[in-house]
């Protein structure tokens, strides 16, 4: 019973913060988010940080990655089309089918930057990179072994990148006259 109460409180906090973030974007701001899901593999990986800028539906092109909100949940997916009578369609790169149509007011913004450690395979914008990302995403969607392998490779690359960064910081500090023994080397 206590665990259910804690989960309900956590869900309420997440919902409230999502609504506040959406309101900030609708007023013309920026938002920085951490990616948690796998629906945009290989363009976006779990743990990536993305920056979203508010925009209007008229300024978007199919293939761009956009942020929309439905039922107090964020969807960071690729724009398929803006020509539906109900608004627009999105689809995750590694999802088998598009999401149900979003109304125009569900659009919050588009992706303008990504900070990532690990694998970077394709460009994020529309065009050839988006098509390649969708093609590889189809593979990751339909073959769980390929998905698991890609996630393991990404985690390995991410850890290697972190270790390399720590080494470069230590080397830079040593180069400035710091004692290497202070850094455990």
TIFI-730810 format. One record per residue (C-alpha): x negated, y, z negated. Coordinates in Angstrom, 3 decimals, always signed. Each point is the difference from the previous one (the first is absolute). Layout:
<bavexs>
<bavex><xx>X</xx><yy>Y</yy><zz>Z</zz></bavex>
...
</bavexs>
This chain:
<bavexs>
<bavex><xx>+0.000</xx><yy>+0.000</yy><zz>+0.000</zz></bavex>
<bavex><xx>-2.812</xx><yy>+2.386</yy><zz>-0.891</zz></bavex>
<bavex><xx>-1.720</xx><yy>-0.763</yy><zz>+3.325</zz></bavex>
<bavex><xx>+3.194</xx><yy>+0.826</yy><zz>+1.932</zz></bavex>
<bavex><xx>+0.209</xx><yy>+3.344</yy><zz>-1.815</zz></bavex>
<bavex><xx>-3.643</xx><yy>+0.772</yy><zz>+0.824</zz></bavex>
<bavex><xx>+0.540</xx><yy>-0.898</yy><zz>+3.676</zz></bavex>
<bavex><xx>+3.121</xx><yy>+2.175</yy><zz>+0.163</zz></bavex>
<bavex><xx>-1.898</xx><yy>+2.937</yy><zz>-1.536</zz></bavex>
<bavex><xx>-2.884</xx><yy>-0.480</yy><zz>+2.453</zz></bavex>
<bavex><xx>+2.416</xx><yy>-0.115</yy><zz>+2.946</zz></bavex>
<bavex><xx>+1.691</xx><yy>+3.185</yy><zz>-1.212</zz></bavex>
<bavex><xx>-3.378</xx><yy>+1.811</yy><zz>-0.233</zz></bavex>
<bavex><xx>-0.947</xx><yy>-1.142</yy><zz>+3.518</zz></bavex>
<bavex><xx>+3.378</xx><yy>+1.130</yy><zz>+1.362</zz></bavex>
<bavex><xx>-0.259</xx><yy>+3.397</yy><zz>-1.695</zz></bavex>
<bavex><xx>-3.553</xx><yy>+0.571</yy><zz>+1.250</zz></bavex>
<bavex><xx>+0.991</xx><yy>-1.060</yy><zz>+3.548</zz></bavex>
<bavex><xx>+2.869</xx><yy>+2.491</yy><zz>+0.016</zz></bavex>
<bavex><xx>-2.280</xx><yy>+2.792</yy><zz>-1.288</zz></bavex>
<bavex><xx>-2.645</xx><yy>-0.786</yy><zz>+2.628</zz></bavex>
<bavex><xx>+2.649</xx><yy>-0.022</yy><zz>+2.744</zz></bavex>
<bavex><xx>+1.316</xx><yy>+3.377</yy><zz>-1.148</zz></bavex>
<bavex><xx>-3.523</xx><yy>+1.439</yy><zz>+0.120</zz></bavex>
<bavex><xx>-0.510</xx><yy>-1.226</yy><zz>+3.553</zz></bavex>
<bavex><xx>+3.363</xx><yy>+1.330</yy><zz>+1.129</zz></bavex>
<bavex><xx>-1.072</xx><yy>+3.439</yy><zz>-1.205</zz></bavex>
<bavex><xx>-2.990</xx><yy>-0.071</yy><zz>+2.329</zz></bavex>
<bavex><xx>-2.744</xx><yy>-1.509</yy><zz>-2.115</zz></bavex>
<bavex><xx>-2.553</xx><yy>-2.805</yy><zz>+0.133</zz></bavex>
<bavex><xx>+0.058</xx><yy>-3.310</yy><zz>-1.812</zz></bavex>
<bavex><xx>-2.772</xx><yy>-2.496</yy><zz>-0.684</zz></bavex>
<bavex><xx>+1.105</xx><yy>-3.623</yy><zz>-0.460</zz></bavex>
<bavex><xx>-1.615</xx><yy>-3.373</yy><zz>-0.543</zz></bavex>
<bavex><xx>+1.129</xx><yy>-2.770</yy><zz>+2.350</zz></bavex>
<bavex><xx>+1.218</xx><yy>-3.133</yy><zz>-1.790</zz></bavex>
<bavex><xx>+1.721</xx><yy>-2.112</yy><zz>+2.644</zz></bavex>
<bavex><xx>-1.299</xx><yy>-2.002</yy><zz>+2.939</zz></bavex>
<bavex><xx>+2.629</xx><yy>+1.015</yy><zz>+2.576</zz></bavex>
<bavex><xx>-2.381</xx><yy>+2.340</yy><zz>+1.871</zz></bavex>
<bavex><xx>-2.935</xx><yy>-2.402</yy><zz>+0.353</zz></bavex>
<bavex><xx>-2.433</xx><yy>+0.467</yy><zz>+1.702</zz></bavex>
<bavex><xx>+0.414</xx><yy>+3.813</yy><zz>+0.204</zz></bavex>
<bavex><xx>+0.478</xx><yy>+0.477</yy><zz>-3.755</zz></bavex>
<bavex><xx>-1.239</xx><yy>-2.346</yy><zz>-2.716</zz></bavex>
<bavex><xx>+1.065</xx><yy>-0.396</yy><zz>-3.634</zz></bavex>
<bavex><xx>-1.993</xx><yy>+2.508</yy><zz>-2.041</zz></bavex>
<bavex><xx>-0.399</xx><yy>+2.564</yy><zz>+2.801</zz></bavex>
<bavex><xx>+0.806</xx><yy>+3.549</yy><zz>-1.005</zz></bavex>
<bavex><xx>+1.957</xx><yy>+2.007</yy><zz>+2.534</zz></bavex>
<bavex><xx>+0.879</xx><yy>+3.658</yy><zz>+0.293</zz></bavex>
<bavex><xx>+3.454</xx><yy>+0.898</yy><zz>+1.269</zz></bavex>
<bavex><xx>+0.970</xx><yy>+3.419</yy><zz>+1.367</zz></bavex>
<bavex><xx>+3.607</xx><yy>+1.082</yy><zz>+0.343</zz></bavex>
<bavex><xx>+1.283</xx><yy>+0.331</yy><zz>+3.566</zz></bavex>
<bavex><xx>+3.173</xx><yy>-0.005</yy><zz>+2.042</zz></bavex>
<bavex><xx>+1.259</xx><yy>-2.852</yy><zz>+2.128</zz></bavex>
<bavex><xx>-0.339</xx><yy>+2.143</yy><zz>+3.144</zz></bavex>
<bavex><xx>-3.780</xx><yy>+0.296</yy><zz>-0.517</zz></bavex>
<bavex><xx>-0.616</xx><yy>-3.766</yy><zz>-0.079</zz></bavex>
<bavex><xx>-0.941</xx><yy>-2.401</yy><zz>+2.781</zz></bavex>
<bavex><xx>+0.658</xx><yy>-3.736</yy><zz>+0.050</zz></bavex>
<bavex><xx>-3.030</xx><yy>-1.832</yy><zz>-1.382</zz></bavex>
<bavex><xx>-0.685</xx><yy>+2.439</yy><zz>-2.847</zz></bavex>
<bavex><xx>+0.054</xx><yy>-1.296</yy><zz>-3.569</zz></bavex>
<bavex><xx>+2.699</xx><yy>+1.744</yy><zz>-2.024</zz></bavex>
<bavex><xx>+1.363</xx><yy>-0.051</yy><zz>-3.525</zz></bavex>
<bavex><xx>+3.734</xx><yy>-0.417</yy><zz>-0.500</zz></bavex>
<bavex><xx>+2.132</xx><yy>-0.653</yy><zz>-3.061</zz></bavex>
<bavex><xx>+2.933</xx><yy>-2.362</yy><zz>-0.419</zz></bavex>
<bavex><xx>+1.604</xx><yy>-0.999</yy><zz>-3.315</zz></bavex>
<bavex><xx>-2.743</xx><yy>+1.894</yy><zz>-1.885</zz></bavex>
<bavex><xx>-2.697</xx><yy>-2.131</yy><zz>+1.679</zz></bavex>
<bavex><xx>-2.743</xx><yy>+1.252</yy><zz>+2.285</zz></bavex>
<bavex><xx>-0.556</xx><yy>-1.568</yy><zz>+3.421</zz></bavex>
<bavex><xx>-3.308</xx><yy>+0.820</yy><zz>+1.675</zz></bavex>
<bavex><xx>+0.483</xx><yy>-1.529</yy><zz>+3.460</zz></bavex>
<bavex><xx>-0.602</xx><yy>+0.779</yy><zz>+3.639</zz></bavex>
<bavex><xx>+2.606</xx><yy>+2.075</yy><zz>+1.852</zz></bavex>
<bavex><xx>+1.653</xx><yy>-2.062</yy><zz>+2.748</zz></bavex>
<bavex><xx>+2.507</xx><yy>+2.517</yy><zz>+1.340</zz></bavex>
<bavex><xx>+1.804</xx><yy>+3.209</yy><zz>-0.928</zz></bavex>
<bavex><xx>+2.815</xx><yy>-0.460</yy><zz>+2.481</zz></bavex>
<bavex><xx>+2.445</xx><yy>-2.042</yy><zz>-2.071</zz></bavex>
<bavex><xx>+3.341</xx><yy>+1.616</yy><zz>-0.752</zz></bavex>
<bavex><xx>-0.596</xx><yy>-0.656</yy><zz>-3.699</zz></bavex>
<bavex><xx>-3.456</xx><yy>+1.616</yy><zz>-0.154</zz></bavex>
<bavex><xx>-3.159</xx><yy>-2.032</yy><zz>+0.615</zz></bavex>
<bavex><xx>-1.477</xx><yy>-3.505</yy><zz>-0.095</zz></bavex>
<bavex><xx>-3.155</xx><yy>-1.138</yy><zz>-1.782</zz></bavex>
<bavex><xx>-1.886</xx><yy>-3.273</yy><zz>+0.051</zz></bavex>
<bavex><xx>-2.963</xx><yy>-1.260</yy><zz>-2.004</zz></bavex>
<bavex><xx>-2.869</xx><yy>-1.190</yy><zz>+2.205</zz></bavex>
<bavex><xx>+0.123</xx><yy>-3.477</yy><zz>-1.535</zz></bavex>
<bavex><xx>+3.783</xx><yy>-0.246</yy><zz>-0.287</zz></bavex>
<bavex><xx>+2.042</xx><yy>-2.206</yy><zz>+2.357</zz></bavex>
<bavex><xx>+2.707</xx><yy>+2.592</yy><zz>+0.737</zz></bavex>
<bavex><xx>+0.725</xx><yy>+3.717</yy><zz>-0.470</zz></bavex>
<bavex><xx>+1.537</xx><yy>+1.302</yy><zz>-3.201</zz></bavex>
<bavex><xx>+3.703</xx><yy>+0.892</yy><zz>+0.064</zz></bavex>
<bavex><xx>+0.540</xx><yy>+3.536</yy><zz>+1.388</zz></bavex>
<bavex><xx>-0.883</xx><yy>+2.900</yy><zz>-2.281</zz></bavex>
<bavex><xx>+2.077</xx><yy>+3.196</yy><zz>-0.022</zz></bavex>
<bavex><xx>-1.931</xx><yy>+3.115</yy><zz>+1.048</zz></bavex>
<bavex><xx>-0.003</xx><yy>+1.359</yy><zz>-3.573</zz></bavex>
<bavex><xx>-1.924</xx><yy>-3.095</yy><zz>-1.199</zz></bavex>
<bavex><xx>-3.176</xx><yy>+1.210</yy><zz>+1.748</zz></bavex>
<bavex><xx>-2.495</xx><yy>+1.415</yy><zz>-2.499</zz></bavex>
<bavex><xx>-3.156</xx><yy>+0.484</yy><zz>+2.055</zz></bavex>
<bavex><xx>-2.743</xx><yy>-1.542</yy><zz>+2.095</zz></bavex>
<bavex><xx>-3.406</xx><yy>-1.437</yy><zz>-0.805</zz></bavex>
<bavex><xx>-2.845</xx><yy>+2.482</yy><zz>+0.471</zz></bavex>
<bavex><xx>-2.908</xx><yy>-1.705</yy><zz>-1.798</zz></bavex>
<bavex><xx>-1.079</xx><yy>-3.299</yy><zz>-1.500</zz></bavex>
<bavex><xx>-2.723</xx><yy>-0.846</yy><zz>-2.493</zz></bavex>
<bavex><xx>-0.961</xx><yy>-3.651</yy><zz>+0.245</zz></bavex>
<bavex><xx>-2.752</xx><yy>-2.315</yy><zz>-1.111</zz></bavex>
<bavex><xx>-0.170</xx><yy>-3.245</yy><zz>+1.849</zz></bavex>
<bavex><xx>+1.094</xx><yy>-0.898</yy><zz>+3.500</zz></bavex>
<bavex><xx>+0.982</xx><yy>+2.731</yy><zz>+2.443</zz></bavex>
<bavex><xx>+1.134</xx><yy>-1.517</yy><zz>+3.212</zz></bavex>
<bavex><xx>+2.171</xx><yy>+2.445</yy><zz>+1.956</zz></bavex>
<bavex><xx>+0.760</xx><yy>+3.665</yy><zz>+0.260</zz></bavex>
<bavex><xx>+3.117</xx><yy>+1.075</yy><zz>-1.855</zz></bavex>
<bavex><xx>+1.563</xx><yy>+2.262</yy><zz>+2.606</zz></bavex>
<bavex><xx>+2.154</xx><yy>-0.867</yy><zz>+2.976</zz></bavex>
<bavex><xx>-1.461</xx><yy>-1.433</yy><zz>+3.179</zz></bavex>
<bavex><xx>-2.261</xx><yy>-2.960</yy><zz>+0.685</zz></bavex>
<bavex><xx>-1.039</xx><yy>-0.446</yy><zz>-3.639</zz></bavex>
<bavex><xx>+3.631</xx><yy>-0.233</yy><zz>-1.116</zz></bavex>
<bavex><xx>+0.723</xx><yy>-2.623</yy><zz>+2.674</zz></bavex>
<bavex><xx>-3.005</xx><yy>-2.082</yy><zz>-1.042</zz></bavex>
<bavex><xx>+0.970</xx><yy>+0.340</yy><zz>-3.661</zz></bavex>
<bavex><xx>+3.550</xx><yy>-1.214</yy><zz>+0.774</zz></bavex>
<bavex><xx>-1.405</xx><yy>-2.950</yy><zz>+1.979</zz></bavex>
<bavex><xx>-2.338</xx><yy>-1.071</yy><zz>-2.793</zz></bavex>
<bavex><xx>+2.786</xx><yy>+0.726</yy><zz>-2.507</zz></bavex>
<bavex><xx>+2.208</xx><yy>-2.478</yy><zz>+1.863</zz></bavex>
<bavex><xx>-2.693</xx><yy>-2.642</yy><zz>-0.492</zz></bavex>
<bavex><xx>-0.269</xx><yy>+0.805</yy><zz>-3.713</zz></bavex>
<bavex><xx>+3.793</xx><yy>-0.111</yy><zz>-0.314</zz></bavex>
<bavex><xx>+0.439</xx><yy>-3.426</yy><zz>+1.555</zz></bavex>
<bavex><xx>-3.125</xx><yy>-1.804</yy><zz>-1.197</zz></bavex>
<bavex><xx>-0.393</xx><yy>+0.061</yy><zz>-3.773</zz></bavex>
<bavex><xx>-3.474</xx><yy>-1.521</yy><zz>+0.179</zz></bavex>
<bavex><xx>-1.153</xx><yy>+2.917</yy><zz>+2.177</zz></bavex>
<bavex><xx>+1.573</xx><yy>+2.454</yy><zz>-2.484</zz></bavex>
<bavex><xx>-1.702</xx><yy>-1.612</yy><zz>-2.988</zz></bavex>
<bavex><xx>-3.336</xx><yy>-0.069</yy><zz>+1.802</zz></bavex>
<bavex><xx>+0.314</xx><yy>+3.657</yy><zz>+1.027</zz></bavex>
<bavex><xx>+0.833</xx><yy>+1.026</yy><zz>-3.591</zz></bavex>
<bavex><xx>-2.972</xx><yy>-1.972</yy><zz>-1.353</zz></bavex>
<bavex><xx>-2.335</xx><yy>+1.609</yy><zz>+2.567</zz></bavex>
<bavex><xx>+1.375</xx><yy>+3.427</yy><zz>-0.878</zz></bavex>
<bavex><xx>-0.528</xx><yy>-0.567</yy><zz>-3.734</zz></bavex>
<bavex><xx>-3.542</xx><yy>-1.225</yy><zz>+0.668</zz></bavex>
<bavex><xx>-0.754</xx><yy>+3.052</yy><zz>+2.158</zz></bavex>
<bavex><xx>+1.525</xx><yy>+2.262</yy><zz>-2.646</zz></bavex>
<bavex><xx>-2.147</xx><yy>-1.502</yy><zz>-2.777</zz></bavex>
<bavex><xx>-3.101</xx><yy>+0.217</yy><zz>+2.210</zz></bavex>
<bavex><xx>+0.775</xx><yy>+3.636</yy><zz>+0.741</zz></bavex>
<bavex><xx>+0.388</xx><yy>+0.777</yy><zz>-3.713</zz></bavex>
<bavex><xx>-3.269</xx><yy>-1.773</yy><zz>-0.842</zz></bavex>
<bavex><xx>-1.793</xx><yy>+1.823</yy><zz>+2.828</zz></bavex>
<bavex><xx>+1.369</xx><yy>+3.346</yy><zz>-1.215</zz></bavex>
<bavex><xx>-1.183</xx><yy>-0.691</yy><zz>-3.557</zz></bavex>
<bavex><xx>-3.453</xx><yy>-0.934</yy><zz>+1.326</zz></bavex>
<bavex><xx>-0.190</xx><yy>+3.179</yy><zz>+2.080</zz></bavex>
<bavex><xx>+0.944</xx><yy>+2.115</yy><zz>-3.033</zz></bavex>
<bavex><xx>-2.694</xx><yy>-1.708</yy><zz>-2.092</zz></bavex>
<bavex><xx>-2.573</xx><yy>+0.473</yy><zz>+2.772</zz></bavex>
<bavex><xx>+0.939</xx><yy>+3.684</yy><zz>+0.337</zz></bavex>
<bavex><xx>-0.320</xx><yy>+0.534</yy><zz>-3.751</zz></bavex>
<bavex><xx>-3.377</xx><yy>-1.742</yy><zz>-0.063</zz></bavex>
<bavex><xx>-1.099</xx><yy>+2.185</yy><zz>+2.910</zz></bavex>
<bavex><xx>+0.782</xx><yy>+3.079</yy><zz>-2.123</zz></bavex>
<bavex><xx>-2.359</xx><yy>-1.114</yy><zz>-2.730</zz></bavex>
<bavex><xx>+2.372</xx><yy>-2.055</yy><zz>-2.152</zz></bavex>
<bavex><xx>-1.349</xx><yy>-3.040</yy><zz>-1.758</zz></bavex>
<bavex><xx>+1.127</xx><yy>-3.191</yy><zz>+1.844</zz></bavex>
<bavex><xx>+0.244</xx><yy>-1.848</yy><zz>-3.331</zz></bavex>
<bavex><xx>+2.966</xx><yy>+2.233</yy><zz>-0.893</zz></bavex>
<bavex><xx>+1.980</xx><yy>-1.567</yy><zz>+2.825</zz></bavex>
<bavex><xx>-0.724</xx><yy>-3.632</yy><zz>-0.843</zz></bavex>
<bavex><xx>-2.351</xx><yy>-0.568</yy><zz>+2.939</zz></bavex>
</bavexs>
